[in-house]
Amino acid sequence: MITVSNLCFQYRQPIFEAFHWHAERGERWAVLGPSGCGKSTLLMLLAGLKLPQRGEIFIHGERVVRPRPQTGLILQDYGLLPWATVRENVELGLKVRSFYGADGIHAPKEPARLQNTDFWLERLGLTAVADQYPAQLSGGQRQRTAIARTLLLQPDLLLMDEPFSSLDAPTREGLQTLTLELAEEQALTLVLVTHALEEAALMGNNILLLSQPPNRQAQVIENPNAGRPGYRESTEYAALCRQLRALLQR
């Protein structure tokens, strides 16, 4: 699904140097590391919003040279249009695709049969606020709107950049559970950037641990039981959090 080969990227200082990483289709990855280590940069490279200065990134065997229509990206600030209702925000991606047509660059050449807007409004608990504006919504409702807008387009890869960090604990935990359910239902490959080791341990069946740059080697921690019922309360989860904390403090 994702192959990062000999990746080199820098701003003033190198962030990645000859970096290699691979993710299989349908896997859930959490990307964890200290501030400034390149977590969000890696996500922008996977999204095609930044390009490697050397090396290559492949998704489904195709080299990433621009944003791909099958990749969904959800940011921390939701990216909602303040003058548009929830329904209009959810349908925004469809309108953009219809403008370009099925050109294979901005929209798939053979788009799958899309589920309608009402399906996702109901699935994410937004039906009652469908005609309201972002300023009238809670943080959790705004994030659900952003998720609905992305999933309406049926992506195969979902990238999330610290999507729950600004939410209160009960809302955050509810959306974490919902995201795991949706990834399973839609057979998504998920890459979630987080600064919270507890979230990484909960969400990622694999955890990519980045260090202070330059990153030259992918440190991967397997976490096969992530997402199973009761995992958050398990001794295994607590032990993994301790392990991640020790690794981050090195």
N, C-alpha and C positions, 0 to 999 in steps of 0.2 A: 504493500500500500504506500508507505512512505520510505524513501531511501535518501539519506543525506550523505553525500560522498565528498570527502576532501574539502569541506566547507571552510572558507576563509571570509571573514567580514570584520571590519573595524570602523570605528569613528575616529577619534584621535589616537586611541590605543586599540590593539587587537582585541576582539571579543571572542571570535572563533578562529582557530588555526588548525587546518588539516583535520577537521572534526568529522567523525562518521557516526551515524545513528540509523537504526532501522525500526519500523513499526509495522506489524502485520494488520491486515484488514480486520476490523471489528474489535481491536484492542482499545482499552481505555488507559491513557497515559496522563499522569500528573507531572508537571515540570516544576521543580522546586529548587530554590537556591537563594543566596543572599541578594540584597538590593544591588543592582548594577551588574549582575552576572551574565545577563543576556537572555533572560527568560522571554520577555516581550519581543525582543529582537528576533529570537528564533521563531516565535509565532508569526510575526510579520513576514519573515522569509518563507515560511510554509504557506502563508496566504498569498504570496506573490506580490505583496505590497512593498517589499524590499527585495533586492536581488543579490545573490552572492557576488563578491568581488573576485573570488576564485572558487572552483568546485561547482557542484551541481546538486540540485534537489529534484527528485522524481516522485510523482504521485501517480499510482496506477501505471507505472512504466513511462509516463510522459513527463518530460522535463518542464519544470515550472519556470515560465518566462513572463507570466502575467497572472492576475487573479483568475482562478478557474471557476466556472459557474456552479460546479458541484461542491464547492467548499463553502461552508457556512462559518461566519465569524461573529462572535458576540463579545462586546467590549464592556468594561466596567461601567461606563457612563450611559449605557443602553442605546445611544444613537437614535433616539426617537425624534420625530419632527414635532415641535411644540404646538404648531397650528393644526395638526392633524389628529383625528380621533384614534382611538385604539384600533378600530377596524381599518381605518385608512393606513395607519402605520403597519399593520400586519400585511396589508395587500401591496405595500410599496414595492417590494421586490418583483411581484408579478407585473406591475405596471412598467418597471424598468425593463424587464425581459420582453414584454410585448412591444416596447419601443424599438428595441434592436432586432427582434425576431430571432428565430432559431438559427443563429449564425455559428454556433460552436465555440465562440469566444466569450460573448456576454451571456449567452443562453445555450443550453444543450441543443445539438442538432436534432435529436429525437427525444424531446422531453417526455418524462414519464407522466402518466395520468395523475394529475395533482388532486389531493384532497381539498375540499373547499374551505373557505375561510371559517365558516361556522363550525366545522369539525374541530379546528385548532382553538378557536375561541372557547368552545365548550371543554375541550380536553385540558386546557390550561386554566380553567375557571375564570374566564374573562367575559363571558356572555353578558353578565349584568352591568359591566362597565364598557361595553363595546362602543358606545357613543360618547364617552367621556374623553377628555384631553389629558396628556401626560401630567400636567400640573395638578390635576385632580386625583391622581393615583398615588398609592403607596409605593415605596421602593420595590417591594416584591411584585406588585402588579406591573410596574414598568419593566422589570426584568422578564416577567412572564410574557409580556407583549413582544419584547425583543426575541425571545425564544420562539414564540409562535410565528413571527415574521420569517425567521430563518428556516424553521422546519416545514413551513408551507411550500418551500421550494425543493424539498426532498433532497438535502445534501447527502453525500456519502462520507464526508469528513466534516467534523464540527470542531472548530477552534474557539476556545474561551479564554479570555484574558482577565483573570481575577474577577469573575463575574459576580461574586457574592460578598466581596470584602466590605462593602459599605452598608450591608444589611444587618439588622439585629439578629441575635442568635437563633430564636425560633424560626424566623423567616428564612434565614440562611440554611438551617438544617432541613427545612421543608423543601427548598429548591434544590439542595444537593440530592435528596432522595428522588425528587421528580426528574432531575437530569439523568440519574442512573437508570430510572425506569424508561425514559424516552430513548436513551442510547440503546438499551436492550430491545425495545419495541421496534425501532427503526433501523436496527443493525448498523449503527453509526460507529465509525472510528472517531474516538474522542481524544483531543489533546487539550488539557486544561492547565493553564499557568496559574500558580498560586504562590503566595508567600507564607501561607499557613501550613505547617507540617501536619496538623491534625486533618486538614482538608485533603492534603495529598494522600495521607494514609487511608482515608475513607473512600476517595474517589478513584484512585489509580490502581488497576491491576498490575501496572508497572509504573515505577517512579523514576524519572530521569532527574538525577541530582547534578546541577551545575555548580561550579565553584567560581571563585574570583577569577576573572579573565586574565589571560586567554584560556578558553576551554579547548583542550586538545583531545580529550578522551571522554566518551560517554560513560558515566557511572550509573548503572541500572540496578534498581532494587526491585525484585519480584514480590508481588503482593496478591497472590491468586485468590484470596478469599474476600477481597474488597467488594463491598456492595451487597454481600449476602445478609439476610435478616439477622439483626442482633450484633453485627460485626462491631458497631461503634462501642458496644458495652463489653466486648470480649477482652480477655487477657492478651490475646495475640495482637489486637489493635494497640493496646497500651504499650506493649513491648516494642512494636514498630515505631510508635511515636518517640519512645525513649531512644531508639537507635537513630532515628532521623535527627533528633535534637543533638545527639553526640556528634554526628557527622557534620552538622552545620556549625557546631562550635569549634571544630578543628581549625 
